[in-house]
C-alpha cells in the first residue's frame, strides 16, 4: 500500500501536505520571534527555547506547538509562559505570515527526547544484553541503524 501523505510521528494519523506546510511555516515564524527575543516574560528571561514541531489540526484551526528549553530545565515554567503569551505570539506570526486564518496556538512540552533516552537505556540494560548472542549490546548510530564496525 503506497501512502501519499506523511505519517504523523506522535499521533499515528496521516497528515496532509497542507497541514505539514502550515506547521512548518508557523514553526519558522515562531523560531524567528523567539530568536529576536520579543517576549518580555520573566519566566522566559535567559531561556533558550527550541520549537521541535508544530502539529496543525486537519481544519487548520488549532496548532499544537512542541517546545523544549535548552537543557530541559524549567520546562513547566517555560511552557506556561509561552501559553500565556500565545495570543501575542499569534499576532506576531499573523504579521509575518500570509494566511486567511491563523490557528490558535497551544504549547506543549516535547517529551520525545526523554522517551528516546528511556528506550535507549532499556536496550542497554543487562536484561536485554543477556538475550543477545554474544552478550554485548550492539552499537547503534544516531540514525538508529546498527554500527557496521
PALO-234074 format. One record per residue: residue in three letters; x, y, z of N, C-alpha, C, CB in turn. Coordinates in Angstrom, 3 decimals. Atoms other than C-alpha are relative to their C-alpha. Last residue first. Glycine has a CB too. Layout:
BEGIN
+------+----------+----------+----------+----------+----------+----------+----------+----------+----------+----------+----------+----------+
: type :      nxx :      nyy :      nzz :     caxx :     cayy :     cazz :      cxx :      cyy :      czz :     cbxx :     cbyy :     cbzz :
+------+----------+----------+----------+----------+----------+----------+----------+----------+----------+----------+----------+----------+
:  ala :        X :        Y :        Z :        X :        Y :        Z :        X :        Y :        Z :        X :        Y :        Z :
...
+------+----------+----------+----------+----------+----------+----------+----------+----------+----------+----------+----------+----------+
END
This chain:
BEGIN
+------+----------+----------+----------+----------+----------+----------+----------+----------+----------+----------+----------+----------+
: type :      nxx :      nyy :      nzz :     caxx :     cayy :     cazz :      cxx :      cyy :      czz :     cbxx :     cbyy :     cbzz :
+------+----------+----------+----------+----------+----------+----------+----------+----------+----------+----------+----------+----------+
:  unk :   -1.362 :    0.333 :   -0.420 :   32.243 :   -1.743 :   12.937 :    0.096 :   -1.254 :    0.804 :    0.570 :    1.104 :    0.782 :
:  unk :   -0.623 :    1.046 :    0.798 :   28.955 :   -1.558 :   10.982 :    1.372 :   -0.413 :    0.477 :    0.094 :    0.441 :   -1.397 :
:  unk :   -1.314 :   -0.450 :    0.438 :   27.002 :    0.387 :   13.589 :    0.701 :   -1.154 :   -0.689 :    0.843 :    0.532 :    1.192 :
:  unk :   -1.126 :    0.644 :   -0.675 :   23.375 :   -0.732 :   13.779 :    1.322 :    0.470 :   -0.603 :   -0.117 :   -1.536 :   -0.095 :
:  unk :   -0.500 :    1.169 :    0.713 :   20.972 :    1.862 :   12.365 :    1.148 :   -0.624 :    0.783 :    0.455 :    0.378 :   -1.428 :
:  unk :    0.717 :    1.195 :   -0.403 :   19.017 :    4.193 :   14.661 :    0.465 :   -1.260 :   -0.680 :   -1.428 :    0.177 :   -0.254 :
:  unk :    1.179 :    0.161 :    0.845 :   20.040 :    7.448 :   12.947 :   -0.745 :   -1.290 :    0.295 :    0.397 :    0.037 :   -1.457 :
:  unk :    1.006 :   -1.006 :   -0.319 :   22.341 :    8.335 :   15.842 :   -1.252 :   -0.157 :   -0.835 :    0.565 :    1.379 :   -0.193 :
:  unk :   -0.295 :   -1.357 :    0.455 :   24.237 :    5.073 :   15.307 :   -1.105 :    0.948 :    0.423 :    0.177 :    0.038 :   -1.524 :
:  unk :    1.029 :   -0.582 :    0.851 :   23.560 :    1.976 :   17.435 :    0.439 :    1.412 :   -0.365 :   -1.397 :    0.004 :    0.710 :
:  unk :   -0.083 :   -1.459 :    0.074 :   26.313 :   -0.168 :   18.948 :   -1.011 :    0.506 :   -1.020 :    1.440 :    0.462 :   -0.375 :
:  unk :   -0.495 :   -0.460 :    1.280 :   25.175 :   -3.744 :   19.555 :   -0.015 :    1.521 :   -0.018 :   -0.841 :   -0.578 :   -1.161 :
:  unk :    0.955 :   -0.782 :    0.786 :   24.780 :   -4.662 :   23.203 :    0.652 :    0.493 :   -1.280 :   -0.537 :    1.187 :    0.816 :
:  unk :   -0.386 :   -1.412 :    0.081 :   27.194 :   -7.394 :   24.315 :   -1.054 :    0.755 :   -0.789 :    1.403 :    0.168 :   -0.656 :
:  unk :    0.153 :   -0.640 :   -1.299 :   26.003 :  -10.806 :   25.498 :    0.380 :    1.460 :    0.028 :    0.804 :   -0.716 :    0.994 :
:  unk :   -1.310 :   -0.109 :   -0.620 :   27.388 :  -12.579 :   22.405 :   -0.041 :    0.714 :    1.350 :    0.939 :    0.722 :   -0.925 :
:  unk :   -0.839 :    1.191 :    0.154 :   24.034 :  -13.912 :   21.176 :    1.354 :    0.096 :    0.705 :    0.224 :   -0.263 :   -1.454 :
:  unk :   -0.773 :   -0.099 :    1.233 :   21.887 :  -11.104 :   22.627 :    0.964 :   -1.183 :   -0.087 :    0.774 :    1.348 :   -0.065 :
:  unk :    0.734 :    0.646 :    1.085 :   19.349 :  -12.112 :   25.280 :    0.734 :    0.071 :   -1.335 :   -1.360 :    0.630 :   -0.141 :
:  unk :   -0.135 :    1.448 :   -0.143 :   21.792 :  -11.364 :   28.118 :   -0.749 :   -0.762 :   -1.100 :   -0.511 :   -0.435 :    1.369 :
:  unk :   -1.333 :    0.457 :    0.418 :   22.118 :   -7.790 :   26.878 :    0.135 :   -1.513 :    0.096 :    1.078 :    0.665 :    0.849 :
:  unk :    0.014 :    0.112 :    1.455 :   18.351 :   -7.180 :   27.166 :    1.334 :   -0.554 :   -0.488 :   -0.290 :    1.371 :   -0.654 :
:  unk :    1.047 :    0.958 :    0.368 :   18.219 :   -7.947 :   30.881 :   -0.066 :   -0.194 :   -1.511 :   -1.361 :    0.468 :    0.526 :
:  unk :   -0.511 :    1.381 :   -0.053 :   21.590 :   -6.211 :   31.391 :   -1.047 :   -1.041 :   -0.409 :    0.495 :   -0.312 :    1.403 :
:  unk :    0.087 :    0.625 :   -1.325 :   20.133 :   -2.868 :   30.229 :    0.523 :   -1.440 :   -0.037 :   -1.456 :    0.021 :    0.509 :
:  unk :   -1.347 :    0.240 :   -0.521 :   21.383 :   -1.228 :   27.030 :   -0.003 :   -0.696 :    1.364 :    0.746 :    1.310 :    0.105 :
:  unk :   -0.698 :    0.880 :    0.939 :   18.035 :   -1.533 :   25.250 :    1.404 :   -0.334 :    0.479 :    0.065 :    0.644 :   -1.376 :
:  unk :    0.574 :    1.346 :   -0.075 :   16.255 :   -0.131 :   28.292 :    0.733 :   -0.979 :   -0.911 :   -1.480 :    0.037 :   -0.366 :
:  unk :   -0.490 :    0.608 :   -1.242 :   18.648 :    2.831 :   28.446 :   -0.575 :   -1.408 :    0.193 :   -0.362 :    0.888 :    1.207 :
:  unk :   -1.419 :    0.306 :    0.157 :   17.978 :    3.590 :   24.770 :    0.560 :   -0.662 :    1.259 :    0.789 :    1.277 :   -0.322 :
:  unk :   -0.080 :    1.199 :    0.841 :   14.223 :    3.337 :   25.309 :    1.456 :   -0.416 :   -0.184 :   -0.667 :    0.249 :   -1.378 :
:  unk :    0.518 :    1.114 :   -0.788 :   14.398 :    5.820 :   28.188 :    0.096 :   -1.306 :   -0.784 :   -1.454 :    0.266 :    0.417 :
:  unk :   -0.999 :    0.351 :   -1.007 :   16.658 :    8.177 :   26.232 :   -0.450 :   -1.203 :    0.829 :    0.273 :    1.199 :    0.916 :
:  unk :   -1.124 :    0.623 :    0.702 :   14.282 :    8.100 :   23.261 :    1.067 :   -0.429 :    1.001 :    0.600 :    0.970 :   -1.045 :
:  unk :    0.410 :    1.354 :    0.368 :   11.288 :    8.745 :   25.509 :    1.137 :   -0.731 :   -0.706 :   -1.248 :    0.040 :   -0.899 :
:  unk :   -0.002 :    0.806 :   -1.224 :   13.035 :   11.735 :   27.065 :   -0.370 :   -1.453 :   -0.306 :   -0.979 :    0.591 :    1.036 :
:  unk :   -1.402 :    0.252 :   -0.328 :   13.774 :   13.125 :   23.604 :    0.120 :   -0.840 :    1.269 :    0.759 :    1.325 :    0.168 :
:  unk :   -0.546 :    1.008 :    0.904 :   10.140 :   12.702 :   22.518 :    1.454 :   -0.329 :    0.340 :   -0.101 :    0.481 :   -1.446 :
:  unk :   -0.547 :    1.103 :   -0.789 :    8.833 :   14.537 :   25.586 :    0.634 :   -1.079 :   -0.869 :   -1.086 :   -0.611 :    0.855 :
:  unk :   -0.353 :    1.113 :    0.877 :    8.206 :   17.878 :   23.907 :    0.688 :   -1.079 :    0.833 :    0.921 :    0.474 :   -1.171 :
:  unk :   -1.384 :    0.429 :   -0.164 :    6.494 :   20.198 :   26.377 :    0.248 :   -1.211 :   -0.891 :    0.314 :   -0.331 :    1.490 :
:  unk :   -0.176 :    1.248 :   -0.742 :    3.229 :   21.541 :   24.997 :    1.490 :   -0.304 :    0.110 :   -0.757 :   -1.178 :   -0.691 :
:  unk :   -1.380 :    0.429 :   -0.187 :    2.172 :   24.975 :   23.760 :    0.057 :   -1.226 :    0.901 :    0.845 :    1.138 :    0.592 :
:  unk :   -0.097 :    0.581 :   -1.340 :   -1.279 :   25.691 :   22.375 :    1.389 :   -0.623 :    0.124 :   -1.140 :   -1.072 :    0.259 :
:  unk :   -1.214 :    0.674 :   -0.420 :   -1.640 :   28.077 :   19.460 :   -0.153 :   -0.570 :    1.404 :    1.184 :    0.955 :   -0.057 :
:  unk :   -0.233 :   -0.273 :   -1.420 :   -4.929 :   29.002 :   17.814 :    1.208 :   -0.829 :    0.429 :   -1.276 :   -0.340 :    0.880 :
:  unk :    0.498 :    0.904 :   -1.054 :   -4.576 :   28.637 :   14.052 :    0.250 :    0.538 :    1.406 :    0.653 :   -1.367 :   -0.137 :
:  unk :   -1.135 :    0.544 :   -0.731 :   -4.103 :   31.595 :   11.686 :   -0.510 :   -0.856 :    1.148 :    0.919 :    1.128 :    0.522 :
:  unk :    0.323 :    0.201 :   -1.400 :   -6.895 :   32.175 :    9.201 :    1.210 :   -0.628 :    0.671 :   -1.272 :   -0.887 :    0.171 :
:  unk :    1.357 :   -0.491 :   -0.194 :   -6.559 :   33.564 :    5.672 :   -0.394 :   -0.088 :    1.475 :   -0.991 :   -0.795 :   -0.869 :
:  unk :    0.983 :    1.082 :   -0.040 :   -2.817 :   33.136 :    5.765 :   -1.368 :    0.615 :    0.216 :    0.332 :   -1.039 :    1.119 :
:  unk :    1.235 :   -0.310 :    0.712 :    0.086 :   35.412 :    4.933 :   -0.891 :   -1.239 :   -0.030 :    0.301 :    0.497 :   -1.441 :
:  unk :    0.460 :    1.111 :    0.830 :    2.748 :   35.003 :    7.588 :   -1.308 :    0.399 :   -0.662 :   -0.175 :   -1.301 :    0.841 :
:  unk :   -1.089 :    0.464 :    0.857 :    4.798 :   37.809 :    9.182 :   -0.418 :   -1.105 :   -0.975 :    1.133 :   -0.494 :    0.855 :
:  unk :   -0.600 :   -1.115 :    0.732 :    2.037 :   39.914 :   10.742 :    1.107 :   -0.455 :   -0.950 :    0.552 :    1.021 :    0.975 :
:  unk :    0.944 :   -0.480 :    1.026 :   -0.005 :   36.849 :   11.647 :    0.594 :    1.149 :   -0.805 :   -1.319 :    0.449 :    0.650 :
:  unk :   -0.064 :    0.940 :    1.122 :    3.011 :   35.377 :   13.468 :   -0.896 :    0.485 :   -1.137 :   -0.418 :   -1.425 :    0.451 :
:  unk :   -1.286 :   -0.185 :    0.663 :    3.246 :   38.469 :   15.652 :    0.148 :   -0.916 :   -1.204 :    1.134 :   -0.243 :    0.977 :
:  unk :    0.038 :   -1.277 :    0.735 :   -0.482 :   38.341 :   16.409 :    1.305 :    0.254 :   -0.730 :   -0.294 :    1.163 :    0.955 :
:  unk :    0.875 :    0.199 :    1.157 :   -0.252 :   34.634 :   17.299 :   -0.099 :    1.276 :   -0.834 :   -1.402 :   -0.445 :    0.456 :
:  unk :   -0.771 :    0.703 :    1.025 :    2.706 :   35.319 :   19.547 :   -0.816 :   -0.207 :   -1.266 :    0.484 :   -1.343 :    0.530 :
:  unk :   -0.992 :   -0.957 :    0.506 :    0.670 :   37.890 :   21.486 :    0.828 :   -0.637 :   -1.117 :    0.926 :    0.487 :    1.146 :
:  unk :    0.694 :   -0.985 :    0.845 :   -2.251 :   35.472 :   21.819 :    0.953 :    1.044 :   -0.606 :   -1.075 :    0.709 :    0.817 :
:  unk :    0.516 :    0.546 :    1.260 :    0.120 :   32.655 :   22.920 :   -0.773 :    1.019 :   -0.835 :   -0.889 :   -1.179 :    0.289 :
:  unk :   -0.349 :   -0.909 :    1.084 :    1.995 :   34.695 :   25.559 :   -0.579 :   -0.436 :   -1.346 :    1.501 :    0.112 :   -0.106 :
:  unk :    0.524 :   -1.338 :   -0.328 :    0.315 :   32.966 :   28.492 :    0.227 :    0.979 :   -1.139 :    0.654 :    0.535 :    1.278 :
:  unk :    1.456 :    0.107 :    0.105 :    0.960 :   29.597 :   26.812 :   -0.662 :    1.336 :    0.340 :   -0.529 :   -1.112 :    0.932 :
:  unk :    0.346 :   -0.040 :    1.428 :    4.592 :   30.578 :   26.294 :   -1.503 :   -0.095 :   -0.201 :    0.701 :   -1.136 :   -0.757 :
:  unk :   -0.235 :   -1.373 :    0.469 :    4.933 :   31.385 :   29.986 :   -0.351 :    0.138 :   -1.475 :    1.467 :    0.408 :    0.231 :
:  unk :    1.068 :   -0.848 :   -0.538 :    3.316 :   28.070 :   30.980 :    0.153 :    1.444 :   -0.476 :   -0.001 :   -0.052 :    1.537 :
:  unk :    1.220 :    0.336 :    0.743 :    5.655 :   26.146 :   28.636 :   -1.166 :    0.865 :    0.483 :   -0.342 :   -1.507 :    0.160 :
:  unk :   -0.128 :   -0.530 :    1.361 :    8.675 :   27.956 :   30.075 :   -1.260 :   -0.272 :   -0.808 :    1.219 :   -0.612 :   -0.704 :
:  unk :    0.086 :   -1.465 :   -0.038 :    7.655 :   27.354 :   33.685 :    0.012 :    0.593 :   -1.397 :    1.149 :    0.580 :    0.817 :
:  unk :    1.362 :   -0.385 :   -0.371 :    6.966 :   23.650 :   33.089 :   -0.193 :    1.503 :    0.008 :   -0.347 :   -0.557 :    1.355 :
:  unk :    0.916 :    0.269 :    1.109 :   10.241 :   23.103 :   31.227 :   -1.416 :    0.468 :    0.311 :   -0.009 :   -1.488 :   -0.327 :
:  unk :    1.159 :   -0.878 :   -0.185 :   12.399 :   24.756 :   33.871 :   -1.039 :   -0.184 :   -1.114 :    0.454 :    1.461 :    0.050 :
:  unk :    0.225 :   -0.590 :   -1.318 :   15.496 :   22.910 :   32.631 :   -1.213 :    0.920 :   -0.027 :    1.244 :    0.773 :    0.467 :
:  unk :    1.169 :    0.600 :   -0.626 :   15.426 :   20.622 :   29.588 :   -0.319 :    0.559 :    1.378 :    0.192 :   -1.465 :    0.103 :
:  unk :   -0.393 :    0.715 :   -1.197 :   18.983 :   21.618 :   28.659 :   -1.163 :   -0.653 :    0.728 :    0.699 :    0.925 :    0.921 :
:  unk :   -1.354 :    0.522 :    0.127 :   17.731 :   24.178 :   26.173 :    0.424 :   -0.627 :    1.323 :    0.988 :    1.118 :   -0.422 :
:  unk :   -1.052 :   -0.932 :   -0.388 :   14.011 :   24.586 :   26.729 :    1.365 :   -0.670 :   -0.107 :   -0.234 :    0.518 :    1.429 :
:  unk :   -0.912 :    0.566 :   -0.981 :   11.832 :   22.191 :   24.730 :    1.043 :    1.053 :    0.340 :    0.668 :   -1.308 :   -0.530 :
:  unk :   -1.191 :   -0.781 :   -0.326 :    8.815 :   23.140 :   22.669 :    0.827 :   -0.730 :    1.053 :   -0.389 :    1.412 :    0.498 :
:  unk :   -0.838 :    0.767 :   -0.908 :    6.020 :   21.271 :   20.890 :    1.314 :    0.747 :    0.200 :    0.251 :   -1.437 :   -0.544 :
:  unk :   -1.398 :   -0.368 :    0.167 :    3.464 :   23.648 :   19.376 :    0.809 :   -0.742 :    1.052 :    0.204 :    1.546 :    0.114 :
:  unk :   -0.730 :    0.402 :   -1.203 :   -0.023 :   22.194 :   18.984 :    1.480 :    0.251 :   -0.270 :   -0.272 :   -1.517 :    0.375 :
:  unk :   -1.371 :    0.462 :    0.199 :   -1.916 :   24.110 :   16.325 :    0.619 :   -0.324 :    1.351 :    0.845 :    1.063 :   -0.751 :
:  unk :   -0.783 :    0.156 :   -1.224 :   -5.654 :   24.638 :   16.097 :    1.387 :   -0.519 :   -0.350 :   -0.707 :   -0.956 :    0.997 :
:  unk :    0.475 :   -0.954 :   -1.007 :   -7.944 :   25.939 :   13.334 :    0.818 :   -0.034 :    1.286 :   -1.447 :   -0.276 :    0.322 :
:  unk :   -0.956 :   -1.116 :   -0.096 :   -6.221 :   24.291 :   10.339 :   -0.442 :    1.067 :    1.005 :    0.187 :    0.642 :   -1.371 :
:  unk :    0.746 :   -1.180 :    0.440 :   -9.269 :   22.004 :    9.778 :    0.827 :    1.278 :    0.086 :   -1.259 :    0.155 :    0.829 :
:  unk :    0.441 :    0.106 :    1.395 :   -6.998 :   18.935 :    9.833 :   -0.777 :    1.214 :   -0.500 :   -0.848 :   -1.221 :   -0.162 :
:  unk :    1.184 :    0.842 :    0.146 :   -5.331 :   20.071 :   13.083 :   -0.447 :   -0.026 :   -1.464 :   -1.146 :    0.507 :    0.910 :
:  unk :    1.218 :   -0.746 :    0.297 :   -1.809 :   21.517 :   12.896 :   -1.155 :   -0.973 :   -0.193 :    0.184 :    0.886 :   -1.257 :
:  unk :    0.965 :    0.923 :    0.577 :    1.229 :   19.929 :   14.546 :   -1.338 :    0.713 :   -0.133 :   -0.136 :   -1.285 :    0.865 :
:  unk :    1.319 :   -0.616 :   -0.093 :    4.098 :   22.327 :   15.135 :   -0.945 :   -0.920 :   -0.745 :   -0.021 :    1.470 :   -0.591 :
:  unk :    1.036 :    0.359 :    0.975 :    7.370 :   20.579 :   15.876 :   -1.244 :    0.836 :    0.248 :   -0.339 :   -1.511 :    0.077 :
:  unk :   -0.314 :    1.235 :    0.708 :   10.686 :   20.989 :   17.689 :   -1.013 :   -0.354 :   -1.083 :    0.093 :   -1.126 :    0.977 :
:  unk :    1.314 :    0.402 :    0.513 :   10.497 :   24.619 :   18.755 :    0.248 :   -1.223 :   -0.870 :   -0.718 :    1.173 :   -0.816 :
:  unk :   -0.005 :    0.679 :    1.288 :   13.688 :   25.000 :   20.805 :   -1.434 :   -0.377 :   -0.356 :    0.922 :   -1.259 :    0.029 :
:  unk :    1.085 :    0.951 :    0.250 :   13.661 :   27.553 :   23.612 :    0.128 :   -0.561 :   -1.409 :   -1.385 :    0.671 :    0.196 :
:  unk :   -0.101 :    0.266 :    1.427 :   16.704 :   29.362 :   25.013 :   -0.971 :   -1.140 :   -0.306 :    1.484 :   -0.361 :   -0.428 :
:  unk :    0.339 :    1.354 :    0.450 :   15.715 :   30.658 :   28.415 :    0.116 :   -0.076 :   -1.517 :   -1.434 :   -0.398 :    0.458 :
:  unk :   -1.162 :    0.874 :    0.030 :   17.558 :   33.731 :   29.702 :   -0.282 :   -1.420 :   -0.455 :    0.607 :   -0.042 :    1.333 :
:  unk :   -1.272 :   -0.715 :   -0.021 :   14.359 :   35.513 :   30.618 :    1.151 :   -0.998 :    0.062 :    0.063 :    0.977 :    1.198 :
:  unk :   -0.722 :    0.313 :    1.228 :   11.406 :   33.306 :   29.632 :    1.362 :    0.690 :   -0.056 :   -0.830 :    0.399 :   -1.206 :
:  unk :   -0.247 :    1.441 :    0.024 :    9.921 :   33.204 :   33.125 :    0.767 :   -0.428 :   -1.243 :   -1.314 :   -0.756 :    0.077 :
:  unk :   -1.143 :    0.339 :   -0.859 :   10.367 :   36.988 :   33.331 :    0.309 :   -1.504 :    0.035 :   -0.263 :    0.489 :    1.410 :
:  unk :    0.443 :    0.743 :   -1.178 :    8.063 :   37.459 :   30.297 :    1.210 :   -0.363 :    0.864 :   -0.781 :   -1.278 :   -0.416 :
:  unk :   -0.560 :   -0.629 :   -1.199 :    9.366 :   40.136 :   27.921 :   -0.424 :   -0.707 :    1.289 :   -0.418 :    1.455 :    0.060 :
:  unk :    0.830 :    0.271 :   -1.166 :    8.860 :   38.283 :   24.636 :    0.687 :    0.536 :    1.249 :   -0.283 :   -1.514 :    0.138 :
:  unk :    1.085 :   -0.974 :   -0.093 :   10.430 :   39.869 :   21.550 :   -0.918 :   -0.226 :    1.200 :   -0.813 :   -0.033 :   -1.259 :
:  unk :    0.224 :   -0.323 :   -1.409 :   13.697 :   37.988 :   21.970 :   -1.090 :    1.030 :    0.213 :    1.267 :    0.493 :    0.615 :
:  unk :   -0.103 :   -1.462 :   -0.157 :   14.716 :   38.098 :   18.303 :   -0.229 :    0.434 :    1.433 :   -0.999 :    0.703 :   -0.907 :
:  unk :   -1.408 :   -0.364 :    0.174 :   15.390 :   34.340 :   18.400 :    0.209 :    1.504 :    0.165 :    0.499 :   -0.451 :   -1.377 :
:  unk :   -0.717 :    0.350 :   -1.222 :   11.920 :   33.694 :   19.852 :    1.479 :    0.369 :   -0.093 :   -0.149 :   -1.491 :    0.289 :
:  unk :    0.486 :   -0.863 :   -1.082 :   10.248 :   35.591 :   17.011 :    0.765 :   -0.278 :    1.292 :   -1.514 :   -0.209 :    0.223 :
:  unk :   -0.486 :   -1.364 :    0.239 :   12.359 :   33.893 :   14.334 :   -0.390 :    0.939 :    1.139 :   -0.551 :    0.536 :   -1.327 :
:  unk :   -1.439 :    0.030 :   -0.239 :   11.704 :   30.438 :   15.810 :    0.588 :    1.397 :   -0.188 :    0.691 :   -1.012 :   -0.944 :
:  unk :   -0.219 :    0.025 :   -1.448 :    7.989 :   31.191 :   15.965 :    1.483 :    0.021 :    0.344 :   -0.655 :   -1.233 :    0.613 :
:  unk :    0.354 :   -1.326 :   -0.507 :    7.913 :   32.185 :   12.272 :    0.232 :    0.079 :    1.507 :   -1.468 :    0.329 :   -0.331 :
:  unk :   -1.057 :   -0.931 :    0.392 :    9.789 :   29.011 :   11.305 :   -0.276 :    1.411 :    0.521 :    0.143 :    0.023 :   -1.524 :
:  unk :   -1.199 :    0.316 :   -0.775 :    7.392 :   26.847 :   13.306 :    1.138 :    0.964 :   -0.325 :    0.442 :   -1.442 :   -0.269 :
:  unk :    0.183 :   -0.536 :   -1.352 :    4.337 :   28.582 :   11.828 :    1.246 :   -0.245 :    0.842 :   -1.233 :   -0.635 :    0.675 :
:  unk :    0.056 :   -1.452 :    0.133 :    5.516 :   27.916 :    8.274 :   -0.124 :    0.666 :    1.370 :   -1.176 :    0.411 :   -0.899 :
:  unk :   -1.380 :   -0.470 :    0.173 :    6.488 :   24.362 :    9.188 :    0.062 :    1.517 :   -0.132 :    0.633 :   -0.655 :   -1.230 :
:  unk :   -0.739 :    0.232 :   -1.229 :    3.021 :   23.664 :   10.562 :    1.435 :    0.497 :   -0.090 :   -0.012 :   -1.466 :    0.338 :
:  unk :    0.421 :   -1.038 :   -0.949 :    1.331 :   25.276 :    7.564 :    0.760 :   -0.153 :    1.316 :   -1.529 :   -0.070 :    0.249 :
:  unk :   -0.505 :   -1.289 :    0.487 :    3.318 :   23.076 :    5.163 :   -0.326 :    1.120 :    0.971 :   -0.584 :    0.321 :   -1.376 :
:  unk :   -1.447 :   -0.015 :   -0.184 :    2.683 :   19.887 :    7.152 :    0.592 :    1.348 :   -0.388 :    0.649 :   -1.110 :   -0.816 :
:  unk :   -0.254 :   -0.066 :   -1.432 :   -1.036 :   20.587 :    7.386 :    1.501 :    0.084 :    0.281 :   -0.609 :   -1.218 :    0.706 :
:  unk :    0.356 :   -1.354 :   -0.435 :   -1.171 :   21.315 :    3.640 :    0.261 :    0.183 :    1.500 :   -1.480 :    0.292 :   -0.319 :
:  unk :   -1.116 :   -0.855 :    0.382 :    0.676 :   18.119 :    2.780 :   -0.256 :    1.434 :    0.456 :    0.224 :   -0.050 :   -1.524 :
:  unk :   -0.027 :   -0.440 :    1.386 :   -1.981 :   16.223 :    4.669 :    1.222 :    0.877 :   -0.248 :   -1.289 :    0.759 :   -0.354 :
:  unk :    0.256 :   -1.429 :    0.126 :   -1.316 :   14.437 :    7.915 :    0.125 :    0.394 :   -1.459 :    0.974 :    0.825 :    0.879 :
:  unk :   -0.639 :   -0.620 :    1.141 :   -1.674 :   10.721 :    8.428 :   -0.370 :    1.473 :   -0.051 :   -0.400 :   -0.709 :   -1.303 :
:  unk :    0.896 :   -0.351 :    1.103 :   -2.613 :    9.610 :   11.882 :    0.805 :    0.636 :   -1.128 :   -1.121 :    0.961 :    0.479 :
:  unk :    0.323 :    1.178 :    0.772 :   -0.254 :    7.782 :   14.234 :   -0.936 :    0.282 :   -1.158 :   -0.600 :   -1.025 :    0.884 :
:  unk :    1.407 :    0.353 :   -0.121 :   -0.382 :   10.629 :   16.733 :   -0.369 :   -1.259 :   -0.772 :   -0.848 :    1.139 :   -0.471 :
:  unk :    0.471 :    0.177 :   -1.364 :    3.252 :   11.251 :   17.548 :   -1.432 :   -0.500 :    0.077 :    0.117 :    1.287 :    0.742 :
:  unk :   -0.839 :    0.823 :   -0.855 :    5.159 :   10.842 :   14.286 :   -0.576 :   -0.267 :    1.383 :    1.317 :    0.640 :    0.144 :
:  unk :   -0.223 :   -0.822 :   -1.185 :    2.380 :   11.987 :   11.946 :    0.774 :   -0.822 :    1.014 :   -1.346 :    0.509 :    0.602 :
:  unk :    0.489 :    0.617 :   -1.231 :    2.809 :    9.955 :    8.775 :    0.318 :    0.918 :    1.170 :    0.628 :   -1.409 :    0.213 :
:  unk :   -1.013 :    0.246 :   -1.027 :    3.231 :   11.992 :    5.622 :   -0.651 :   -0.574 :    1.251 :    0.762 :    1.299 :    0.340 :
:  unk :   -0.094 :   -1.039 :   -1.023 :    0.690 :   11.604 :    2.885 :    1.060 :   -0.373 :    1.020 :   -1.359 :    0.215 :    0.690 :
:  unk :   -0.258 :   -1.283 :    0.634 :    0.614 :    9.710 :   -0.407 :    0.161 :    1.125 :    0.993 :   -1.099 :    0.328 :   -0.946 :
:  unk :    0.600 :   -1.125 :   -0.711 :    0.916 :    6.293 :    1.155 :    0.399 :    1.294 :   -0.675 :    0.423 :    0.010 :    1.482 :
:  unk :   -0.798 :   -1.213 :    0.124 :    1.513 :    3.311 :   -1.088 :   -0.733 :    1.135 :    0.687 :    0.282 :    0.341 :   -1.489 :
:  unk :    0.839 :   -1.171 :    0.000 :    0.000 :    0.000 :    0.000 :    0.886 :    1.237 :    0.000 :   -0.956 :   -0.004 :    1.209 :
+------+----------+----------+----------+----------+----------+----------+----------+----------+----------+----------+----------+----------+
END
